[in-house]
Amino acid sequence: MTTIALNPPAEQLRQRMPVLPSKPLANRLDMRLSVQHGVLTAHLVGDLDGESAPLIVRRMADLAARGRVKLVLELRQLFSVDVEGLAALRDAAALLNECGGWLALVALRPRVRQFLERTGTADQFSVYKSVEEAARAETGKAAVFAGPAGTLAAAVE
C-alpha cells in the first residue's frame, strides 16, 4: 500500500471546506485531468460562477494535499466566468503558490480573456496560448512526469 504525504497547508484548507454536493455542481462545470507535454493539466468545461466556484477550490485543495501543486488549467471549453469564479481562480493560484507550486492558464476564450482584462486581474495569472507553451515556460518550476510513471494515474495518485 502506498502512503501519500499530504501537503499541510492544502490539507488544512481541505479539512475546513464543506462537503460539496456533486450533482448540481457537475452540471455547471466539469474538470478533467490529463498529462500533456509532461505537466498535469486540468481541462475546465462549462461555466465558472458562484455555483461552481467552490468545486474548483475543493479539487485544487485535493490535488495540493496530494502534492500536485504545479498545474495548467486549460480553459478552451470554459464558456463564462463571473466574479466568484475569478475569486476561485485566484484562491486556487494562491493555494498552489503557498504550497510551493504554480498555476498557469491556457487557451482562454475571448470572453474569458476580456473579463480578466476588464477586471484588471489578467496580470495576476500566468497566461499562455497552449499547454505546450506553458510547459516550456514553466519548465524550471514544473513537476514534469516522464517515463512509465508519466501516466495520469501516477500524476494524481
NUKOLTOR-979951 format. One record per residue: residue in one letter; x, y, z of N, C-alpha, C, O, CB in turn. Coordinates in steps of 0.02 Angstrom, whole numbers, padded with zeros to 5 digits, always signed. Glycine has a CB too. Example, Ala and Ser with C-alpha at 12.3 -4.5 7.8 and 13.67 -1.06 7.14 Angstrom:
// residues 2
a+00660-00284+00390+00615-00225+00390+00660-00165+00390+00712-00166+00423+00565-00224+00452;s+00642-00112+00354+00684-00053+00357+00645+00002+00394+00670+00057+00402+00704-00030+00286;
This chain:
// residues 157
m+00042-00059+00000+00000+00000+00000+00045+00062+00000+00093+00066+00038-00048+00000+00061;t+00029+00110-00042+00067+00171-00048+00039+00224-00001-00021+00234+00001+00068+00197-00120;t+00083+00257+00037+00062+00311+00081+00076+00376+00045+00131+00387+00020+00098+00307+00150;i+00028+00420+00044+00036+00485+00012+00047+00537+00066+00007+00546+00112-00027+00503-00031;a+00104+00573+00060+00118+00627+00107+00075+00687+00088+00077+00710+00031+00194+00646+00107;l+00037+00711+00134-00008+00767+00120+00028+00833+00131+00069+00840+00177-00071+00763+00164;n+00011+00881+00091+00039+00948+00096+00001+00984+00151-00059+00994+00145+00034+00987+00027;p+00034+01003+00207-00001+01030+00265-00047+01090+00251-00105+01087+00273+00048+01051+00316;p-00026+01143+00215-00073+01199+00205-00135+01177+00165-00191+01198+00180-00038+01256+00168;a-00125+01135+00115-00181+01113+00074-00227+01068+00114-00289+01073+00109-00157+01077+00011;e-00199+01023+00154-00240+00978+00194-00281+01017+00245-00339+01001+00257-00196+00926+00229;q-00252+01069+00276-00289+01110+00323-00347+01144+00289-00402+01147+00316-00243+01162+00356;l-00336+01171+00229-00390+01203+00191-00443+01152+00174-00503+01166+00182-00363+01237+00128;r-00423+01094+00151-00471+01043+00131-00515+01022+00189-00574+01010+00180-00434+00982+00102;q-00486+01017+00249-00524+00997+00308-00575+01050+00328-00628+01034+00356-00478+00983+00365;r-00560+01114+00314-00606+01168+00333-00663+01176+00283-00714+01208+00299-00569+01233+00338;m-00656+01148+00223-00707+01158+00172-00765+01111+00182-00756+01054+00203-00676+01148+00102;p-00825+01134+00166-00883+01091+00173-00883+01037+00119-00853+01045+00066-00948+01132+00168;v-00916+00982+00133-00925+00930+00082-00975+00958+00032-01028+00984+00050-00950+00862+00114;l-00957+00952-00032-00998+00982-00084-01043+00930-00117-01021+00874-00130-00954+01016-00136;p-01105+00949-00131-01147+00903-00169-01120+00899-00240-01101+00951-00269-01223+00927-00169;s-01117+00840-00269-01085+00833-00334-01132+00845-00393-01110+00870-00444-01054+00766-00340;k-01195+00828-00387-01239+00833-00446-01249+00904-00470-01238+00916-00529-01305+00802-00430;p-01271+00952-00429-01283+01019-00456-01220+01051-00484-01223+01085-00536-01313+01063-00402;l-01163+01041-00451-01102+01072-00474-01077+01038-00537-01050+01072-00582-01048+01070-00421;a-01085+00973-00542-01061+00937-00601-01098+00959-00663-01071+00955-00718-01069+00861-00591;n-01160+00982-00656-01198+01005-00714-01173+01073-00739-01185+01090-00797-01272+01009-00696;r-01140+01112-00697-01116+01178-00715-01045+01178-00741-01027+01216-00786-01121+01224-00655;l-01004+01135-00712-00932+01135-00728-00904+01065-00718-00921+01030-00671-00895+01186-00684;d-00861+01047-00764-00826+00983-00758-00751+00996-00762-00730+01041-00798-00849+00933-00814;m-00712+00958-00726-00640+00963-00728-00612+00895-00743-00620+00848-00705-00611+00992-00662;r-00578+00890-00801-00547+00827-00821-00472+00835-00818-00444+00885-00841-00570+00806-00893;l-00438+00785-00791-00366+00788-00783-00331+00746-00837-00356+00693-00856-00345+00764-00714;s-00274+00770-00860-00231+00733-00906-00160+00756-00895-00147+00806-00861-00253+00742-00980;v-00113+00720-00925-00043+00742-00926-00028+00759-00998-00033+00716-01042+00006+00687-00897;q-00010+00822-01010+00007+00845-01077+00073+00881-01075+00086+00922-01031-00048+00892-01105;h+00117+00864-01122+00183+00895-01126+00219+00891-01059+00256+00936-01040+00177+00967-01149;g+00207+00837-01023+00242+00825-00961+00215+00861-00900+00246+00857-00846+00311+00843-00969;v+00159+00896-00905+00131+00930-00847+00059+00909-00835+00023+00893-00882+00135+01007-00856;l+00039+00909-00772-00029+00894-00754-00074+00950-00778-00062+01009-00763-00037+00883-00676;t-00125+00932-00817-00169+00982-00848-00241+00967-00828-00265+00911-00834-00161+00982-00925;a-00276+01019-00805-00347+01014-00789-00386+01051-00843-00374+01110-00855-00363+01043-00718;h-00432+01016-00875-00473+01045-00928-00540+01063-00897-00577+01020-00874-00482+00994-00988;l-00556+01128-00897-00620+01151-00870-00670+01155-00926-00656+01183-00979-00614+01219-00834;v-00729+01126-00915-00783+01126-00964-00846+01152-00931-00870+01122-00882-00794+01055-00994;g-00873+01207-00957-00935+01234-00930-00929+01307-00909-00895+01346-00943-00958+01194-00871;d-00961+01324-00854-00963+01393-00829-00934+01394-00758-00952+01354-00716-01036+01420-00829;l-00889+01441-00747-00859+01450-00681-00892+01511-00649-00876+01568-00665-00781+01459-00686;d-00939+01496-00604-00978+01550-00573-00987+01535-00498-00956+01489-00471-01047+01558-00608;g-01029+01573-00467-01040+01565-00395-01062+01496-00375-01048+01473-00320-01089+01615-00372;e-01098+01463-00420-01123+01396-00405-01068+01344-00411-01066+01296-00373-01181+01379-00451;s-01024+01352-00460-00973+01301-00473-00904+01318-00444-00861+01274-00440-00966+01291-00546;a-00893+01380-00423-00827+01400-00398-00802+01358-00339-00743+01341-00338-00830+01472-00377;p-00844+01341-00290-00819+01300-00234-00790+01232-00257-00745+01205-00225-00874+01288-00184;l-00816+01206-00312-00792+01142-00338-00719+01148-00358-00679+01104-00343-00834+01119-00398;i-00701+01202-00392-00632+01211-00415-00585+01217-00355-00532+01184-00354-00626+01273-00460;v-00602+01258-00307-00559+01267-00249-00551+01201-00212-00496+01184-00190-00586+01322-00202;r-00605+01164-00205-00603+01099-00171-00558+01050-00208-00516+01016-00178-00674+01070-00164;r-00566+01047-00274-00525+00999-00312-00451+01020-00312-00407+00977-00310-00550+00995-00384;m-00438+01085-00314-00368+01108-00310-00338+01091-00242-00281+01070-00237-00363+01185-00322;a-00378+01099-00189-00354+01081-00122-00341+01006-00118-00292+00985-00087-00406+01103-00068;d-00383+00965-00149-00373+00893-00150-00307+00875-00186-00268+00835-00161-00432+00857-00185;l-00296+00907-00244-00234+00894-00282-00173+00917-00241-00123+00881-00236-00236+00930-00350;a-00178+00977-00213-00121+01005-00175-00106+00962-00114-00048+00953-00096-00136+01077-00153;a-00158+00935-00082-00147+00892-00023-00109+00829-00042-00075+00799+00000-00215+00874+00009;r-00113+00810-00105-00076+00751-00129-00009+00771-00159+00026+00730-00189-00118+00713-00181;g+00009+00835-00152+00074+00857-00177+00074+00879-00250+00127+00893-00278+00124+00804-00168;r+00016+00882-00281+00010+00903-00351-00003+00978-00353-00060+00999-00360-00046+00863-00389;v+00050+01017-00347+00043+01089-00338+00064+01129-00399+00065+01191-00397+00083+01111-00278;k+00082+01095-00453+00102+01128-00515+00054+01107-00569+00052+01048-00589+00176+01111-00535;l+00014+01154-00593-00044+01136-00633-00058+01186-00689-00051+01247-00679-00105+01130-00590;v-00077+01160-00747-00101+01200-00802-00176+01193-00805-00202+01137-00805-00067+01179-00870;l-00212+01249-00808-00285+01248-00819-00298+01264-00892-00283+01320-00914-00322+01300-00771;e-00325+01217-00928-00341+01226-00999-00414+01249-01002-00459+01213-00981-00330+01160-01040;l-00425+01310-01028-00491+01342-01024-00526+01348-01092-00571+01389-01099-00483+01411-00994;r-00506+01308-01140-00536+01311-01207-00612+01303-01206-00647+01333-01246-00505+01257-01252;q-00637+01262-01159-00709+01250-01155-00741+01281-01093-00795+01261-01072-00722+01175-01155;l-00706+01330-01065-00737+01370-01011-00775+01426-01045-00744+01472-01073-00682+01397-00959;f-00841+01423-01042-00882+01469-01081-00892+01536-01048-00898+01587-01082-00948+01438-01094;s-00894+01537-00982-00901+01601-00947-00872+01596-00878-00865+01542-00849-00975+01622-00944;v-00855+01655-00851-00830+01660-00783-00859+01724-00753-00864+01774-00788-00751+01660-00781;d-00877+01722-00690-00902+01782-00657-00854+01800-00600-00802+01770-00593-00975+01773-00631;v-00874+01850-00560-00830+01874-00507-00814+01819-00457-00757+01813-00434-00863+01933-00471;e-00863+01778-00440-00849+01723-00393-00805+01670-00423-00763+01640-00389-00916+01692-00369;g-00813+01657-00488-00769+01611-00523-00697+01637-00525-00650+01599-00516-00794+01598-00594;l-00691+01702-00537-00625+01734-00538-00592+01728-00469-00532+01714-00464-00631+01808-00559;a-00631+01739-00417-00605+01732-00348-00581+01661-00336-00530+01650-00303-00659+01751-00296;a-00616+01611-00364-00596+01541-00356-00529+01529-00391-00486+01494-00365-00649+01494-00384;l-00520+01558-00451-00456+01551-00486-00399+01582-00446-00345+01554-00440-00460+01583-00555;r-00412+01642-00418-00361+01675-00377-00346+01634-00314-00288+01627-00295-00383+01746-00358;d-00398+01607-00282-00388+01566-00223-00347+01503-00239-00303+01484-00202-00455+01546-00192;a-00364+01472-00296-00328+01412-00317-00254+01428-00330-00210+01391-00309-00360+01381-00380;a-00241+01484-00365-00172+01504-00379-00135+01519-00314-00077+01499-00307-00171+01566-00425;a-00167+01553-00268-00136+01569-00204-00120+01506-00164-00067+01500-00135-00181+01616-00162;l-00167+01458-00164-00157+01395-00129-00097+01358-00158-00054+01335-00121-00220+01351-00133;l-00095+01352-00224-00039+01315-00255+00027+01351-00243+00078+01319-00231-00051+01307-00330;n+00026+01418-00247+00088+01456-00232+00110+01446-00160+00169+01437-00147+00077+01531-00246;e+00063+01448-00114+00078+01438-00043+00109+01369-00030+00149+01361+00016+00015+01447+00000;c+00089+01321-00071+00114+01253-00064+00178+01241-00105+00201+01185-00110+00060+01203-00084;g+00206+01295-00134+00267+01289-00172+00258+01274-00245+00305+01255-00279+00309+01236-00142;g+00198+01283-00271+00184+01267-00340+00165+01328-00381+00183+01384-00364+00130+01217-00345;w+00128+01316-00435+00106+01370-00479+00044+01347-00517+00027+01288-00520+00162+01390-00529;l+00010+01397-00546-00049+01385-00587-00041+01426-00650-00029+01487-00647-00115+01404-00548;a-00048+01394-00707-00045+01429-00772-00112+01419-00807-00141+01365-00806+00014+01402-00816;l-00137+01472-00839-00199+01470-00877-00181+01467-00951-00138+01504-00974-00244+01531-00862;v-00215+01424-00988-00202+01419-01060-00267+01417-01100-00320+01398-01074-00160+01357-01076;a-00261+01437-01163-00316+01432-01211-00380+01468-01188-00434+01440-01189-00333+01359-01225;l-00372+01530-01166-00430+01569-01144-00473+01589-01203-00449+01612-01254-00407+01632-01105;r-00538+01580-01195-00586+01604-01245-00587+01681-01241-00573+01709-01188-00658+01574-01232;p-00602+01714-01296-00602+01787-01296-00645+01817-01240-00625+01867-01209-00627+01813-01362;r-00702+01788-01227-00747+01814-01175-00714+01811-01105-00721+01858-01066-00813+01775-01174;v-00679+01756-01091-00646+01748-01026-00587+01795-01022-00576+01827-00970-00623+01674-01016;r-00547+01800-01075-00490+01846-01077-00513+01918-01066-00483+01956-01028-00451+01839-01144;q-00566+01938-01100-00593+02006-01093-00616+02019-01021-00607+02074-00995-00652+02018-01141;f-00646+01969-00990-00669+01977-00921-00609+01989-00875-00611+02034-00832-00708+01915-00898;l-00556+01950-00884-00496+01960-00843-00466+02030-00855-00444+02062-00807-00443+01906-00860;e-00466+02052-00917-00439+02119-00932-00483+02174-00903-00457+02222-00874-00433+02128-01008;r-00549+02167-00909-00595+02218-00882-00590+02224-00806-00598+02278-00778-00667+02202-00902;t-00578+02168-00773-00574+02168-00700-00504+02186-00675-00492+02190-00615-00595+02101-00673;g-00457+02195-00722-00389+02212-00702-00351+02156-00669-00304+02168-00631-00391+02271-00657;t-00371+02094-00682-00339+02037-00649-00298+01994-00697-00268+01945-00676-00392+01994-00616;a-00296+02011-00761-00260+01970-00809-00187+01962-00791-00157+01909-00802-00266+02001-00879;d-00157+02014-00763-00085+02011-00746-00072+01972-00681-00014+01965-00661-00057+02082-00740;q-00124+01949-00648-00115+01909-00587-00104+01835-00602-00090+01795-00557-00176+01917-00541;f-00110+01817-00666-00104+01747-00687-00050+01740-00740-00038+01787-00778-00171+01720-00712;s-00019+01682-00743+00024+01664-00799-00022+01636-00852-00053+01584-00843+00081+01612-00778;v-00026+01672-00909-00073+01653-00963-00033+01635-01025+00012+01672-01046-00124+01710-00977;y-00049+01578-01055-00015+01555-01115-00066+01534-01167-00124+01523-01152+00032+01496-01098;k-00043+01528-01230-00087+01509-01285-00102+01434-01284-00156+01412-01303-00057+01528-01351;s-00052+01394-01261-00061+01321-01264-00028+01289-01203+00012+01319-01168-00031+01293-01329;v-00046+01226-01193-00015+01187-01139+00059+01179-01153+00100+01184-01107-00049+01117-01132;e+00077+01168-01216+00147+01160-01235+00187+01223-01217+00242+01218-01189+00153+01145-01310;e+00160+01281-01233+00193+01345-01216+00201+01353-01141+00253+01374-01117+00154+01404-01246;a+00149+01337-01104+00152+01342-01031+00204+01294-01003+00242+01312-00958+00083+01328-01000;a+00205+01233-01029+00253+01183-01005+00324+01207-01017+00368+01199-00974+00241+01116-01039;r+00337+01236-01076+00404+01261-01092+00423+01319-01045+00478+01321-01019+00409+01284-01165;a+00376+01365-01036+00390+01425-00996+00399+01407-00922+00439+01439-00887+00333+01476-01003;e+00363+01358-00898+00364+01341-00827+00411+01282-00813+00411+01256-00757+00294+01324-00804;t+00451+01261-00861+00493+01202-00854+00536+01204-00791+00543+01154-00757+00537+01194-00914;g+00565+01261-00777+00606+01266-00717+00568+01256-00653+00596+01239-00602+00640+01333-00715;k+00502+01266-00657+00460+01260-00598+00417+01198-00600+00386+01179-00549+00416+01322-00591;a+00413+01165-00657+00363+01113-00669+00379+01047-00635+00437+01027-00627+00356+01101-00742;a+00326+01013-00615+00330+00943-00594+00319+00904-00658+00262+00892-00678+00277+00924-00537;v+00372+00884-00690+00367+00851-00755+00361+00776-00744+00399+00747-00706+00428+00868-00800;f+00312+00746-00777+00301+00674-00772+00330+00642-00835+00311+00660-00890+00225+00658-00764;a+00375+00594-00826+00407+00563-00884+00413+00488-00872+00407+00464-00816+00476+00594-00897;g+00426+00452-00925+00437+00380-00920+00374+00343-00901+00319+00369-00907+00491+00366-00871;p+00382+00281-00876+00325+00239-00859+00279+00272-00807+00219+00261-00806+00348+00172-00835;a+00309+00311-00762+00269+00344-00711+00233+00405-00738+00194+00437-00702+00313+00364-00652;g+00244+00421-00802+00214+00481-00831+00143+00473-00853+00123+00501-00905+00254+00503-00888;t+00105+00435-00817+00035+00425-00835-00008+00468-00790+00014+00494-00739+00016+00350-00828;l-00070+00476-00810-00116+00515-00769-00123+00484-00700-00125+00520-00650-00185+00520-00804;a-00127+00419-00696-00134+00386-00631-00076+00403-00586-00085+00416-00526-00140+00310-00639;a-00015+00403-00613+00044+00420-00573+00042+00493-00553+00065+00511-00499+00109+00405-00612;a+00014+00536-00595+00013+00607-00581-00036+00625-00526-00024+00672-00488-00004+00645-00644;v-00091+00589-00520-00142+00609-00472-00150+00562-00412-00189+00576-00367-00208+00614-00506;e-00113+00506-00411-00122+00461-00354-00084+00485-00294-00086+00453-00242-00100+00391-00371;
